[in-house]
Amino acid sequence: MDLELGASVDLIFQIAAAQSVPVSSEQLTFTQGDRVYTPTEIVDQSGSRLHRLTGEAGNLEVRYEATVEGHAASSRTSDLEAITYLRPSRYCQSDEVFQQARRQFKGVSGHELIAAVSEFVATSTTYTPGLSHGTDSAVTTLMTGQGVCRDYAHVVIALLRAMDMPARYAACYAPGLQPMDFHAVAEAYLDGAWYVIDATRLANRRSLVRIATGRDASDCAFLSYHGGFVGLTRLRVDAWVVPDAFEPDAATLDGRDTLTGVVPTRPEASDPSTDDFTALVQLA
C-alpha cells in the first residue's frame, strides 16, 4: 500500500492478522524514504490489531507479510457481546429492514434462517466492483441490488439482526479470491457458535484469515485517518494457500466448502475439512 500524505496526519491501520490467528511469521513496515516508523499496536475487545502512527507529509510505503499455519482457536462470546451484535449499527440498520425481514423469512429459524438469508442476498444482489460507495449501507444495497463484499455482508447482518439472531462483520484475507482484494464476510451466532456467511460466494470460507471483527465496516476499515489529507496511490493484496491443491475450485468439489452450506467459524475437530494448512498473505 502506497499513500500520499498531504501533511502530518494520524493514521490507524487494520491490516495485520487478528490476535487469535496462529501466525508463524510476520513483518509489518511503514517507511518514508530513509525513515522507518514504529507504530503503536492496540488490540480491541474482539482481538483486532490496530497499528497507529503519525505520518508526515510525503509518500508512505506500507508493507505486510505473514504466514499462518493451522486454524484459529475459538473464543467464548459473552452475553454482552451477543447483545451488541443484535443492535442496529451505522451500516446495518436492522430496525429499518425489520418489516421486510419479518415478511421474507416468516417462520424460518436456526440454520435454515442462516441459509435462507445467505441465499436471498446472493441471488438478489449483483457483484459490481467500483459502483458502490463507502457510505452505502444495507438499506442502500437492498434498494440498488448491487455492491461489493462489504455490501453483501451488511445486508446479511441487518436481516439476521432483524430476525433476532446476533450477527457481526469480519474483514479478512481470502486466498483464491477473484478479484483479489481485502474481503468481508458476515458471521451469525447460533447455539453458542459463530457461522461464516459469504453471500458473494467468491471465497473458500475454510481458508479465510481474520483481520478485524466488528458491528460493520465502520469498525473494520483497513485505514482510517484524522487531521490531514491521505491519498491511496497504490494497493495490492495477495493471499494463497500451500499446498496448491487447497484451492477454492477444488474445495468446492471435494466438500471443503460448498459455498452455500452452513460453515462454522472454527470447524469441529472431527470434520475432515479441518486439515492443517498454511496461508500466506501479503500487502504491497
NUVOGU-944030 format. One record per atom (N, C-alpha, C): residue in one letter; x, y, z. Coordinates in steps of 0.2 Angstrom, whole numbers, plus 5000, padded with zeros to 4 digits. Layout:
BEGIN
PAPA   r     px     py     pz
PAPA   a      X      Y      Z
...
***
This chain:
BEGIN
PAPA   r     px     py     pz
PAPA   m   5004   4994   5000
PAPA   m   5000   5000   5000
PAPA   m   5004   5006   5000
PAPA   d   5003   5011   4995
PAPA   d   5007   5017   4995
PAPA   d   5002   5023   4996
PAPA   l   5004   5027   5001
PAPA   l   5000   5033   5002
PAPA   l   5003   5039   5001
PAPA   e   4999   5044   4999
PAPA   e   5002   5051   4998
PAPA   e   4999   5055   5004
PAPA   l   5003   5058   5009
PAPA   l   5001   5061   5014
PAPA   l   5002   5069   5013
PAPA   g   4997   5073   5014
PAPA   g   4997   5080   5012
PAPA   g   5000   5084   5018
PAPA   a   5000   5081   5024
PAPA   a   5003   5085   5030
PAPA   a   5003   5080   5035
PAPA   s   5005   5082   5041
PAPA   s   5006   5077   5047
PAPA   s   4999   5075   5048
PAPA   v   4998   5068   5049
PAPA   v   4991   5065   5050
PAPA   v   4992   5059   5054
PAPA   d   4986   5058   5058
PAPA   d   4986   5052   5062
PAPA   d   4983   5047   5058
PAPA   l   4987   5041   5058
PAPA   l   4985   5035   5054
PAPA   l   4983   5029   5058
PAPA   i   4978   5026   5057
PAPA   i   4976   5020   5060
PAPA   i   4975   5014   5055
PAPA   f   4979   5009   5055
PAPA   f   4978   5003   5051
PAPA   f   4975   4997   5054
PAPA   q   4971   4993   5050
PAPA   q   4969   4987   5052
PAPA   q   4971   4982   5046
PAPA   i   4977   4980   5046
PAPA   i   4979   4976   5040
PAPA   i   4982   4969   5043
PAPA   a   4984   4969   5049
PAPA   a   4988   4963   5052
PAPA   a   4983   4958   5054
PAPA   a   4985   4952   5053
PAPA   a   4980   4946   5056
PAPA   a   4978   4947   5063
PAPA   a   4972   4945   5065
PAPA   a   4970   4946   5071
PAPA   a   4974   4942   5077
PAPA   q   4973   4944   5083
PAPA   q   4977   4941   5088
PAPA   q   4976   4934   5089
PAPA   s   4970   4931   5087
PAPA   s   4968   4924   5088
PAPA   s   4971   4920   5082
PAPA   v   4974   4923   5077
PAPA   v   4976   4919   5071
PAPA   v   4983   4916   5073
PAPA   p   4984   4910   5071
PAPA   p   4991   4907   5073
PAPA   p   4996   4909   5068
PAPA   v   4999   4915   5068
PAPA   v   5004   4917   5064
PAPA   v   5011   4914   5066
PAPA   s   5014   4911   5061
PAPA   s   5021   4908   5062
PAPA   s   5026   4913   5060
PAPA   s   5025   4918   5056
PAPA   s   5030   4923   5054
PAPA   s   5026   4929   5052
PAPA   e   5029   4935   5053
PAPA   e   5025   4941   5051
PAPA   e   5030   4947   5051
PAPA   q   5029   4951   5046
PAPA   q   5033   4958   5045
PAPA   q   5028   4963   5043
PAPA   l   5028   4969   5047
PAPA   l   5024   4975   5045
PAPA   l   5029   4981   5045
PAPA   t   5029   4984   5040
PAPA   t   5034   4990   5040
PAPA   t   5030   4996   5037
PAPA   f   5032   5002   5040
PAPA   f   5030   5009   5037
PAPA   f   5036   5013   5036
PAPA   t   5037   5014   5030
PAPA   t   5043   5018   5028
PAPA   t   5042   5024   5023
PAPA   q   5046   5029   5024
PAPA   q   5045   5035   5021
PAPA   q   5052   5038   5019
PAPA   g   5055   5036   5013
PAPA   g   5062   5037   5011
PAPA   g   5066   5033   5016
PAPA   d   5071   5036   5020
PAPA   d   5075   5033   5024
PAPA   d   5072   5032   5031
PAPA   r   5066   5035   5032
PAPA   r   5063   5035   5039
PAPA   r   5059   5029   5040
PAPA   v   5059   5025   5045
PAPA   v   5055   5020   5047
PAPA   v   5051   5021   5053
PAPA   y   5045   5021   5052
PAPA   y   5040   5022   5058
PAPA   y   5039   5016   5062
PAPA   t   5039   5017   5069
PAPA   t   5037   5012   5073
PAPA   t   5030   5013   5076
PAPA   p   5025   5009   5074
PAPA   p   5018   5011   5076
PAPA   p   5017   5008   5083
PAPA   t   5011   5011   5086
PAPA   t   5009   5008   5092
PAPA   t   5003   5003   5091
PAPA   e   5004   4997   5093
PAPA   e   4999   4992   5092
PAPA   e   4994   4992   5098
PAPA   i   4987   4992   5096
PAPA   i   4982   4992   5100
PAPA   i   4977   4986   5098
PAPA   v   4975   4982   5103
PAPA   v   4971   4977   5102
PAPA   v   4964   4978   5105
PAPA   d   4959   4977   5101
PAPA   d   4952   4979   5104
PAPA   d   4949   4973   5107
PAPA   q   4943   4973   5109
PAPA   q   4940   4968   5113
PAPA   q   4939   4962   5109
PAPA   s   4939   4962   5103
PAPA   s   4937   4956   5098
PAPA   s   4944   4953   5096
PAPA   g   4950   4956   5098
PAPA   g   4956   4953   5096
PAPA   g   4959   4957   5089
PAPA   s   4955   4962   5087
PAPA   s   4958   4965   5081
PAPA   s   4964   4969   5083
PAPA   r   4969   4969   5078
PAPA   r   4975   4973   5080
PAPA   r   4976   4979   5076
PAPA   l   4976   4985   5079
PAPA   l   4976   4991   5076
PAPA   l   4983   4994   5077
PAPA   h   4986   4997   5071
PAPA   h   4993   5000   5072
PAPA   h   4992   5007   5070
PAPA   r   4994   5011   5075
PAPA   r   4993   5019   5074
PAPA   r   5000   5022   5074
PAPA   l   5000   5027   5070
PAPA   l   5006   5031   5069
PAPA   l   5005   5038   5067
PAPA   t   5009   5043   5068
PAPA   t   5008   5050   5065
PAPA   t   5013   5050   5059
PAPA   g   5010   5051   5053
PAPA   g   5014   5051   5047
PAPA   g   5015   5058   5045
PAPA   e   5021   5060   5042
PAPA   e   5022   5067   5040
PAPA   e   5021   5067   5032
PAPA   a   5021   5073   5030
PAPA   a   5019   5074   5023
PAPA   a   5024   5071   5018
PAPA   g   5022   5068   5013
PAPA   g   5026   5064   5008
PAPA   g   5023   5057   5007
PAPA   n   5027   5053   5003
PAPA   n   5025   5046   5002
PAPA   n   5026   5041   5007
PAPA   l   5021   5037   5009
PAPA   l   5022   5032   5014
PAPA   l   5021   5025   5011
PAPA   e   5026   5021   5012
PAPA   e   5025   5014   5010
PAPA   e   5023   5009   5015
PAPA   v   5018   5006   5014
PAPA   v   5016   5001   5020
PAPA   v   5016   4994   5017
PAPA   r   5020   4989   5020
PAPA   r   5021   4983   5018
PAPA   r   5019   4978   5023
PAPA   y   5015   4972   5022
PAPA   y   5014   4967   5027
PAPA   y   5014   4961   5024
PAPA   e   5018   4956   5027
PAPA   e   5018   4949   5025
PAPA   e   5017   4945   5031
PAPA   a   5014   4939   5030
PAPA   a   5013   4934   5036
PAPA   a   5012   4927   5033
PAPA   t   5014   4923   5037
PAPA   t   5012   4916   5036
PAPA   t   5008   4913   5042
PAPA   v   5002   4910   5040
PAPA   v   4998   4907   5045
PAPA   v   4997   4900   5045
PAPA   e   4998   4896   5050
PAPA   e   4998   4889   5050
PAPA   e   4993   4886   5055
PAPA   g   4988   4882   5052
PAPA   g   4983   4879   5056
PAPA   g   4977   4884   5056
PAPA   h   4973   4882   5061
PAPA   h   4966   4886   5062
PAPA   h   4966   4890   5069
PAPA   a   4963   4895   5069
PAPA   a   4962   4900   5075
PAPA   a   4958   4896   5080
PAPA   a   4960   4897   5086
PAPA   a   4957   4894   5092
PAPA   a   4950   4898   5093
PAPA   s   4945   4895   5095
PAPA   s   4939   4898   5096
PAPA   s   4939   4902   5103
PAPA   s   4935   4907   5103
PAPA   s   4934   4910   5109
PAPA   s   4927   4911   5112
PAPA   r   4926   4912   5118
PAPA   r   4919   4912   5121
PAPA   r   4916   4919   5119
PAPA   t   4910   4919   5117
PAPA   t   4906   4925   5116
PAPA   t   4902   4927   5122
PAPA   s   4903   4933   5125
PAPA   s   4899   4934   5131
PAPA   s   4892   4936   5129
PAPA   d   4888   4937   5135
PAPA   d   4881   4939   5134
PAPA   d   4881   4946   5131
PAPA   l   4885   4950   5134
PAPA   l   4886   4957   5132
PAPA   l   4887   4958   5124
PAPA   e   4892   4954   5122
PAPA   e   4894   4954   5115
PAPA   e   4889   4952   5111
PAPA   a   4885   4947   5113
PAPA   a   4880   4944   5109
PAPA   a   4874   4950   5108
PAPA   i   4873   4953   5113
PAPA   i   4868   4958   5113
PAPA   i   4870   4964   5109
PAPA   t   4876   4966   5109
PAPA   t   4879   4971   5105
PAPA   t   4878   4970   5097
PAPA   y   4879   4963   5095
PAPA   y   4878   4961   5088
PAPA   y   4870   4960   5087
PAPA   l   4866   4962   5091
PAPA   l   4859   4962   5090
PAPA   l   4856   4969   5088
PAPA   r   4860   4974   5090
PAPA   r   4858   4981   5089
PAPA   r   4859   4983   5082
PAPA   p   4855   4988   5080
PAPA   p   4856   4991   5073
PAPA   p   4863   4995   5074
PAPA   s   4866   4996   5068
PAPA   s   4873   4999   5068
PAPA   s   4873   5004   5062
PAPA   r   4878   5007   5061
PAPA   r   4879   5013   5056
PAPA   r   4877   5010   5049
PAPA   y   4880   5004   5047
PAPA   y   4879   5002   5040
PAPA   y   4874   4996   5040
PAPA   c   4872   4994   5046
PAPA   c   4867   4988   5046
PAPA   c   4861   4990   5050
PAPA   q   4856   4993   5047
PAPA   q   4850   4996   5050
PAPA   q   4845   4991   5051
PAPA   s   4846   4986   5055
PAPA   s   4841   4981   5056
PAPA   s   4834   4984   5058
PAPA   d   4834   4989   5061
PAPA   d   4827   4992   5063
PAPA   d   4823   4995   5057
PAPA   e   4827   4997   5052
PAPA   e   4824   4999   5045
PAPA   e   4822   4994   5041
PAPA   v   4825   4988   5041
PAPA   v   4823   4982   5037
PAPA   v   4819   4977   5041
PAPA   f   4817   4979   5047
PAPA   f   4813   4974   5051
PAPA   f   4807   4971   5048
PAPA   q   4803   4976   5045
PAPA   q   4797   4973   5042
PAPA   q   4798   4969   5036
PAPA   q   4803   4971   5032
PAPA   q   4805   4966   5026
PAPA   q   4807   4960   5028
PAPA   a   4812   4960   5033
PAPA   a   4814   4953   5035
PAPA   a   4809   4949   5038
PAPA   r   4804   4952   5042
PAPA   r   4799   4948   5045
PAPA   r   4794   4945   5040
PAPA   r   4793   4948   5034
PAPA   r   4789   4946   5029
PAPA   r   4793   4940   5025
PAPA   q   4799   4942   5023
PAPA   q   4803   4937   5019
PAPA   q   4805   4931   5023
PAPA   f   4806   4931   5029
PAPA   f   4808   4925   5032
PAPA   f   4804   4923   5038
PAPA   k   4797   4924   5037
PAPA   k   4792   4922   5042
PAPA   k   4793   4914   5043
PAPA   g   4793   4912   5050
PAPA   g   4793   4905   5051
PAPA   g   4799   4902   5050
PAPA   v   4805   4905   5048
PAPA   v   4811   4902   5047
PAPA   v   4816   4904   5053
PAPA   s   4820   4899   5055
PAPA   s   4824   4900   5061
PAPA   s   4830   4895   5061
PAPA   g   4835   4896   5065
PAPA   g   4841   4892   5066
PAPA   g   4845   4892   5060
PAPA   h   4848   4886   5058
PAPA   h   4852   4885   5052
PAPA   h   4848   4887   5046
PAPA   e   4842   4885   5046
PAPA   e   4838   4887   5040
PAPA   e   4837   4894   5039
PAPA   l   4837   4898   5044
PAPA   l   4837   4905   5043
PAPA   l   4844   4908   5040
PAPA   i   4849   4905   5043
PAPA   i   4856   4907   5040
PAPA   i   4856   4906   5033
PAPA   a   4854   4900   5031
PAPA   a   4855   4898   5024
PAPA   a   4850   4902   5020
PAPA   a   4844   4903   5022
PAPA   a   4839   4907   5018
PAPA   a   4841   4914   5017
PAPA   v   4844   4917   5022
PAPA   v   4846   4924   5021
PAPA   v   4852   4924   5016
PAPA   s   4857   4920   5017
PAPA   s   4863   4919   5013
PAPA   s   4860   4919   5005
PAPA   e   4855   4914   5004
PAPA   e   4853   4913   4998
PAPA   e   4849   4919   4995
PAPA   f   4845   4922   4999
PAPA   f   4842   4928   4997
PAPA   f   4847   4934   4995
PAPA   v   4852   4935   4999
PAPA   v   4856   4941   4997
PAPA   v   4861   4939   4991
PAPA   a   4863   4932   4990
PAPA   a   4867   4930   4985
PAPA   a   4863   4931   4978
PAPA   t   4857   4929   4978
PAPA   t   4853   4929   4972
PAPA   t   4849   4936   4970
PAPA   s   4849   4941   4975
PAPA   s   4846   4947   4974
PAPA   s   4851   4953   4973
PAPA   t   4857   4951   4974
PAPA   t   4862   4957   4973
PAPA   t   4867   4955   4968
PAPA   t   4869   4960   4964
PAPA   t   4874   4959   4959
PAPA   t   4881   4961   4961
PAPA   y   4886   4957   4960
PAPA   y   4893   4960   4962
PAPA   y   4895   4965   4957
PAPA   t   4896   4971   4959
PAPA   t   4898   4976   4954
PAPA   t   4904   4981   4957
PAPA   p   4910   4978   4956
PAPA   p   4916   4982   4959
PAPA   p   4916   4989   4956
PAPA   g   4917   4994   4960
PAPA   g   4918   5001   4958
PAPA   g   4911   5005   4958
PAPA   l   4906   5002   4959
PAPA   l   4899   5006   4958
PAPA   l   4896   5008   4965
PAPA   s   4899   5004   4970
PAPA   s   4896   5006   4977
PAPA   s   4901   5011   4980
PAPA   h   4898   5014   4985
PAPA   h   4902   5020   4989
PAPA   h   4903   5018   4996
PAPA   g   4908   5021   4999
PAPA   g   4910   5019   5006
PAPA   g   4904   5021   5011
PAPA   t   4900   5025   5009
PAPA   t   4894   5027   5013
PAPA   t   4888   5023   5012
PAPA   d   4888   5018   5007
PAPA   d   4882   5014   5006
PAPA   d   4881   5009   5012
PAPA   s   4875   5008   5014
PAPA   s   4873   5004   5019
PAPA   s   4869   4998   5017
PAPA   a   4866   4994   5021
PAPA   a   4862   4988   5020
PAPA   a   4856   4991   5016
PAPA   v   4853   4996   5018
PAPA   v   4847   4999   5015
PAPA   v   4848   5001   5008
PAPA   t   4854   5004   5007
PAPA   t   4856   5007   5000
PAPA   t   4856   5001   4996
PAPA   t   4860   4995   4998
PAPA   t   4861   4989   4994
PAPA   t   4854   4986   4992
PAPA   l   4850   4985   4997
PAPA   l   4844   4982   4996
PAPA   l   4840   4986   4991
PAPA   m   4840   4993   4990
PAPA   m   4837   4997   4985
PAPA   m   4840   4996   4978
PAPA   t   4847   4996   4978
PAPA   t   4850   4996   4972
PAPA   t   4851   4989   4969
PAPA   g   4852   4984   4973
PAPA   g   4853   4977   4971
PAPA   g   4860   4976   4969
PAPA   q   4865   4980   4971
PAPA   q   4872   4979   4968
PAPA   q   4877   4981   4974
PAPA   g   4883   4979   4973
PAPA   g   4888   4981   4978
PAPA   g   4894   4976   4978
PAPA   v   4898   4977   4983
PAPA   v   4904   4973   4984
PAPA   v   4903   4969   4990
PAPA   c   4909   4965   4992
PAPA   c   4908   4961   4998
PAPA   c   4906   4964   5004
PAPA   r   4908   4970   5006
PAPA   r   4906   4974   5012
PAPA   r   4898   4975   5012
PAPA   d   4895   4976   5006
PAPA   d   4888   4977   5005
PAPA   d   4884   4971   5006
PAPA   y   4887   4966   5003
PAPA   y   4883   4959   5004
PAPA   y   4883   4958   5012
PAPA   a   4889   4958   5015
PAPA   a   4889   4957   5022
PAPA   a   4885   4961   5026
PAPA   h   4884   4968   5024
PAPA   h   4880   4972   5028
PAPA   h   4872   4970   5028
PAPA   v   4870   4968   5022
PAPA   v   4863   4966   5021
PAPA   v   4862   4960   5025
PAPA   v   4866   4955   5024
PAPA   v   4866   4949   5028
PAPA   v   4865   4950   5036
PAPA   i   4869   4954   5038
PAPA   i   4869   4956   5045
PAPA   i   4863   4959   5047
PAPA   a   4861   4964   5043
PAPA   a   4855   4968   5045
PAPA   a   4849   4964   5045
PAPA   l   4848   4959   5040
PAPA   l   4842   4955   5040
PAPA   l   4842   4950   5046
PAPA   l   4848   4947   5048
PAPA   l   4848   4942   5053
PAPA   l   4847   4946   5060
PAPA   r   4849   4952   5061
PAPA   r   4848   4955   5067
PAPA   r   4840   4957   5068
PAPA   a   4837   4958   5062
PAPA   a   4830   4960   5062
PAPA   a   4826   4953   5064
PAPA   m   4829   4948   5063
PAPA   m   4826   4941   5064
PAPA   m   4829   4939   5071
PAPA   d   4831   4943   5075
PAPA   d   4834   4942   5082
PAPA   d   4839   4937   5082
PAPA   m   4844   4937   5077
PAPA   m   4850   4932   5078
PAPA   m   4856   4937   5078
PAPA   p   4860   4937   5083
PAPA   p   4866   4941   5083
PAPA   p   4870   4940   5076
PAPA   a   4873   4945   5074
PAPA   a   4877   4944   5068
PAPA   a   4882   4950   5068
PAPA   r   4888   4948   5065
PAPA   r   4894   4953   5065
PAPA   r   4897   4953   5058
PAPA   y   4902   4958   5058
PAPA   y   4906   4959   5052
PAPA   y   4913   4957   5053
PAPA   a   4916   4953   5048
PAPA   a   4923   4951   5048
PAPA   a   4927   4953   5042
PAPA   a   4932   4957   5043
PAPA   a   4937   4959   5037
PAPA   a   4942   4953   5037
PAPA   c   4944   4951   5031
PAPA   c   4949   4945   5031
PAPA   c   4953   4945   5025
PAPA   y   4958   4941   5025
PAPA   y   4961   4939   5019
PAPA   y   4958   4933   5016
PAPA   a   4957   4932   5010
PAPA   a   4954   4927   5007
PAPA   a   4958   4924   5001
PAPA   p   4962   4918   5002
PAPA   p   4965   4915   4997
PAPA   p   4961   4913   4992
PAPA   g   4963   4914   4985
PAPA   g   4959   4912   4980
PAPA   g   4954   4917   4977
PAPA   l   4953   4922   4981
PAPA   l   4948   4927   4979
PAPA   l   4949   4930   4973
PAPA   q   4944   4931   4969
PAPA   q   4944   4934   4962
PAPA   q   4938   4939   4961
PAPA   p   4940   4946   4961
PAPA   p   4946   4949   4960
PAPA   p   4949   4949   4967
PAPA   m   4956   4948   4968
PAPA   m   4959   4948   4974
PAPA   m   4959   4955   4977
PAPA   d   4958   4956   4984
PAPA   d   4957   4962   4987
PAPA   d   4956   4960   4995
PAPA   f   4956   4965   4999
PAPA   f   4953   4963   5006
PAPA   f   4946   4961   5005
PAPA   h   4944   4956   5009
PAPA   h   4937   4953   5009
PAPA   h   4933   4954   5015
PAPA   a   4927   4954   5015
PAPA   a   4922   4955   5020
PAPA   a   4917   4949   5020
PAPA   v   4915   4946   5026
PAPA   v   4910   4941   5027
PAPA   v   4906   4943   5033
PAPA   a   4900   4940   5033
PAPA   a   4896   4941   5039
PAPA   a   4897   4934   5043
PAPA   e   4895   4935   5050
PAPA   e   4895   4929   5054
PAPA   e   4889   4929   5058
PAPA   a   4886   4924   5059
PAPA   a   4879   4923   5063
PAPA   a   4881   4919   5069
PAPA   y   4877   4921   5075
PAPA   y   4878   4917   5081
PAPA   y   4872   4913   5083
PAPA   l   4873   4907   5083
PAPA   l   4868   4902   5085
PAPA   l   4870   4896   5089
PAPA   d   4867   4895   5095
PAPA   d   4868   4890   5099
PAPA   d   4875   4890   5102
PAPA   g   4878   4896   5103
PAPA   g   4885   4896   5106
PAPA   g   4890   4896   5101
PAPA   a   4889   4896   5094
PAPA   a   4894   4895   5089
PAPA   a   4893   4901   5084
PAPA   w   4898   4903   5081
PAPA   w   4898   4908   5075
PAPA   w   4898   4904   5068
PAPA   y   4894   4906   5064
PAPA   y   4894   4903   5057
PAPA   y   4896   4908   5052
PAPA   v   4900   4907   5047
PAPA   v   4903   4911   5042
PAPA   v   4898   4911   5036
PAPA   i   4896   4917   5034
PAPA   i   4892   4918   5028
PAPA   i   4895   4923   5023
PAPA   d   4896   4920   5017
PAPA   d   4899   4924   5012
PAPA   d   4894   4924   5006
PAPA   a   4890   4929   5006
PAPA   a   4884   4929   5001
PAPA   a   4887   4930   4994
PAPA   t   4893   4933   4993
PAPA   t   4896   4934   4987
PAPA   t   4898   4927   4984
PAPA   r   4899   4922   4988
PAPA   r   4901   4915   4986
PAPA   r   4907   4916   4981
PAPA   l   4912   4920   4983
PAPA   l   4918   4921   4979
PAPA   l   4924   4918   4983
PAPA   a   4924   4916   4989
PAPA   a   4929   4914   4993
PAPA   a   4928   4907   4996
PAPA   n   4933   4904   4998
PAPA   n   4933   4897   5001
PAPA   n   4933   4899   5009
PAPA   r   4928   4898   5012
PAPA   r   4927   4900   5019
PAPA   r   4932   4896   5024
PAPA   r   4934   4890   5022
PAPA   r   4939   4886   5026
PAPA   r   4946   4889   5027
PAPA   s   4947   4894   5022
PAPA   s   4954   4896   5022
PAPA   s   4955   4904   5024
PAPA   l   4949   4907   5026
PAPA   l   4949   4914   5027
PAPA   l   4954   4916   5033
PAPA   v   4957   4921   5033
PAPA   v   4962   4924   5038
PAPA   v   4959   4930   5041
PAPA   r   4957   4930   5047
PAPA   r   4953   4936   5050
PAPA   r   4958   4941   5051
PAPA   i   4956   4947   5050
PAPA   i   4959   4954   5051
PAPA   i   4956   4957   5057
PAPA   a   4950   4959   5056
PAPA   a   4946   4963   5061
PAPA   a   4939   4960   5061
PAPA   t   4936   4962   5067
PAPA   t   4929   4960   5069
PAPA   t   4925   4966   5072
PAPA   g   4919   4967   5069
PAPA   g   4915   4972   5072
PAPA   g   4908   4972   5070
PAPA   r   4905   4978   5072
PAPA   r   4897   4978   5071
PAPA   r   4896   4979   5063
PAPA   d   4900   4982   5060
PAPA   d   4900   4983   5052
PAPA   d   4907   4986   5050
PAPA   a   4907   4988   5044
PAPA   a   4913   4991   5041
PAPA   a   4916   4997   5044
PAPA   s   4912   5000   5048
PAPA   s   4915   5006   5052
PAPA   s   4920   5004   5057
PAPA   d   4919   4998   5060
PAPA   d   4924   4995   5065
PAPA   d   4930   4992   5062
PAPA   c   4930   4990   5055
PAPA   c   4935   4986   5052
PAPA   c   4938   4989   5046
PAPA   a   4938   4996   5045
PAPA   a   4941   4999   5040
PAPA   a   4949   4997   5040
PAPA   f   4952   4996   5034
PAPA   f   4959   4994   5034
PAPA   f   4963   5001   5035
PAPA   l   4960   5007   5034
PAPA   l   4964   5013   5036
PAPA   l   4959   5018   5038
PAPA   s   4960   5021   5043
PAPA   s   4956   5027   5045
PAPA   s   4961   5033   5047
PAPA   y   4960   5039   5046
PAPA   y   4965   5044   5047
PAPA   y   4961   5051   5050
PAPA   h   4965   5055   5053
PAPA   h   4962   5061   5056
PAPA   h   4967   5066   5056
PAPA   g   4965   5072   5054
PAPA   g   4969   5078   5054
PAPA   g   4973   5080   5048
PAPA   g   4972   5077   5042
PAPA   g   4975   5079   5036
PAPA   g   4973   5075   5030
PAPA   f   4976   5076   5025
PAPA   f   4974   5073   5018
PAPA   f   4978   5067   5017
PAPA   v   4975   5061   5015
PAPA   v   4978   5055   5013
PAPA   v   4975   5052   5007
PAPA   g   4980   5051   5002
PAPA   g   4978   5048   4996
PAPA   g   4981   5041   4995
PAPA   l   4977   5037   4993
PAPA   l   4979   5030   4991
PAPA   l   4981   5030   4984
PAPA   t   4988   5029   4983
PAPA   t   4990   5029   4976
PAPA   t   4992   5022   4974
PAPA   r   4992   5017   4978
PAPA   r   4993   5010   4976
PAPA   r   4991   5005   4981
PAPA   l   4988   5000   4979
PAPA   l   4986   4994   4984
PAPA   l   4986   4988   4980
PAPA   r   4990   4983   4983
PAPA   r   4990   4976   4980
PAPA   r   4989   4971   4986
PAPA   v   4985   4967   4986
PAPA   v   4984   4962   4991
PAPA   v   4984   4955   4988
PAPA   d   4988   4950   4991
PAPA   d   4989   4944   4988
PAPA   d   4988   4939   4994
PAPA   a   4985   4933   4993
PAPA   a   4984   4928   4998
PAPA   a   4983   4922   4995
PAPA   w   4987   4917   4997
PAPA   w   4986   4910   4994
PAPA   w   4988   4905   4999
PAPA   v   4986   4898   4998
PAPA   v   4987   4893   5002
PAPA   v   4992   4888   5000
PAPA   v   4996   4885   5004
PAPA   v   5000   4880   5002
PAPA   v   4998   4873   5006
PAPA   p   4997   4868   5003
PAPA   p   4999   4866   4996
PAPA   p   4994   4869   4991
PAPA   d   4996   4869   4985
PAPA   d   4992   4872   4980
PAPA   d   4986   4868   4979
PAPA   a   4985   4862   4981
PAPA   a   4979   4858   4980
PAPA   a   4973   4861   4983
PAPA   f   4974   4865   4989
PAPA   f   4969   4868   4993
PAPA   f   4967   4874   4990
PAPA   e   4963   4874   4984
PAPA   e   4961   4880   4980
PAPA   e   4953   4880   4981
PAPA   p   4950   4886   4980
PAPA   p   4943   4886   4980
PAPA   p   4939   4882   4976
PAPA   d   4941   4881   4969
PAPA   d   4938   4877   4965
PAPA   d   4938   4870   4967
PAPA   a   4944   4868   4968
PAPA   a   4945   4861   4971
PAPA   a   4941   4860   4977
PAPA   a   4941   4865   4981
PAPA   a   4937   4864   4988
PAPA   a   4930   4863   4987
PAPA   t   4927   4866   4982
PAPA   t   4920   4866   4980
PAPA   t   4919   4858   4978
PAPA   l   4923   4855   4975
PAPA   l   4922   4848   4973
PAPA   l   4923   4843   4978
PAPA   d   4928   4844   4982
PAPA   d   4930   4839   4987
PAPA   d   4926   4840   4994
PAPA   g   4921   4845   4994
PAPA   g   4917   4846   5000
PAPA   g   4920   4850   5006
PAPA   r   4926   4853   5005
PAPA   r   4928   4858   5010
PAPA   r   4924   4864   5010
PAPA   d   4921   4866   5005
PAPA   d   4916   4872   5005
PAPA   d   4912   4872   4999
PAPA   t   4905   4870   5001
PAPA   t   4901   4870   4995
PAPA   t   4898   4877   4993
PAPA   l   4901   4882   4997
PAPA   l   4899   4889   4996
PAPA   l   4892   4891   4998
PAPA   t   4888   4886   4998
PAPA   t   4881   4888   5000
PAPA   t   4879   4885   5007
PAPA   g   4883   4880   5009
PAPA   g   4881   4877   5016
PAPA   g   4883   4881   5022
PAPA   v   4881   4878   5028
PAPA   v   4882   4882   5034
PAPA   v   4889   4880   5036
PAPA   v   4894   4884   5037
PAPA   v   4900   4883   5039
PAPA   v   4902   4887   5046
PAPA   p   4904   4883   5051
PAPA   p   4906   4886   5057
PAPA   p   4912   4890   5057
PAPA   t   4913   4896   5061
PAPA   t   4919   4900   5060
PAPA   t   4925   4895   5062
PAPA   r   4925   4891   5067
PAPA   r   4930   4886   5068
PAPA   r   4927   4879   5067
PAPA   p   4929   4875   5062
PAPA   p   4926   4869   5061
PAPA   p   4928   4864   5067
PAPA   e   4923   4859   5068
PAPA   e   4925   4854   5073
PAPA   e   4930   4850   5071
PAPA   a   4934   4847   5076
PAPA   a   4940   4843   5075
PAPA   a   4938   4837   5071
PAPA   s   4932   4834   5072
PAPA   s   4930   4828   5068
PAPA   s   4929   4829   5061
PAPA   d   4928   4836   5059
PAPA   d   4927   4837   5052
PAPA   d   4933   4836   5048
PAPA   p   4932   4832   5042
PAPA   p   4938   4830   5038
PAPA   p   4941   4836   5034
PAPA   s   4937   4842   5034
PAPA   s   4939   4848   5031
PAPA   s   4944   4852   5035
PAPA   t   4946   4850   5041
PAPA   t   4950   4854   5045
PAPA   t   4957   4853   5045
PAPA   d   4959   4849   5040
PAPA   d   4966   4848   5039
PAPA   d   4970   4854   5040
PAPA   d   4976   4854   5043
PAPA   d   4980   4860   5044
PAPA   d   4982   4862   5037
PAPA   f   4983   4869   5036
PAPA   f   4985   4872   5030
PAPA   f   4990   4878   5032
PAPA   t   4993   4880   5027
PAPA   t   4997   4886   5028
PAPA   t   4995   4891   5023
PAPA   a   4993   4897   5026
PAPA   a   4991   4903   5022
PAPA   a   4996   4908   5022
PAPA   l   4997   4911   5016
PAPA   l   5002   4916   5015
PAPA   l   4998   4923   5013
PAPA   v   4999   4928   5017
PAPA   v   4996   4934   5015
PAPA   v   5001   4940   5014
PAPA   q   4999   4944   5009
PAPA   q   5004   4950   5008
PAPA   q   5000   4956   5006
PAPA   l   5003   4961   5008
PAPA   l   5000   4968   5006
PAPA   l   5006   4972   5004
PAPA   a   5005   4974   4998
PAPA   a   5011   4978   4995
PAPA   a   5009   4985   4992
***
